[in-house]
Amino acid sequence: MPRITQEQKKLNREKIVRAAGEGFRLRGVDGIGIEELMKAAGMTHGGFYNHFSSKEDLALEVYRQGFADSLAALAAVRGAHPRSARAALNDLVDGYLTADHRDHPETSCPSAALAADAGRHGAAFQAEYRRGLDGYFSGITEMVLDRARQSGAEPTPAEAREQAVALFCQMVGAMVVSRAVAEDDPALSDEVLAANRKQLKRP
């Protein structure tokens, strides 16, 4: 039997992380097992341990990769509006609080989809989640400071961070609430998203 190449091993690992990212976001870390994840990745159960020492090890990688992807998306939003931080912040809110984001948790931002698991699974999970939050808070704080400077205001870094933390947590909270009622009351779910988009884009 031919030996697997390092390139193929890397691709297989990426497939597992992608399948786990979708499964964990959709059903929670405890809601899906290794065998089902490996099947979704197109591999056998036994191959799992060639890549990860445990399900927890895989879950932590999902957190790391998920936040890395989301923070790259945040940087892209900033880069798309080099002359207007206000436009960048509004674009961030509009892009996050959408029905499409709500309806596809399996490919969504880990901040909303994986928050409950971070709270349940202890310090290692919370450390990865906190690192992701630090990246969001830092990036959005810079956007808030840029918006203020462009409008002639001069908030302190502490004031800008407070605004950034509040803005991001309100986006995540709105997404969690909208998902909680999406099937039972779609109109209410849409209202939650629309109300928060409006409020968060105030000057």
Helices and strands as residue ranges (DSSP letters): H 6-27, G 29-31, H 34-40, G 45-50, H 55-80, H 85-96, H 99-103, G 105-107, H 110-113, H 115-120, H 123-150, H 157-180, H 186-200
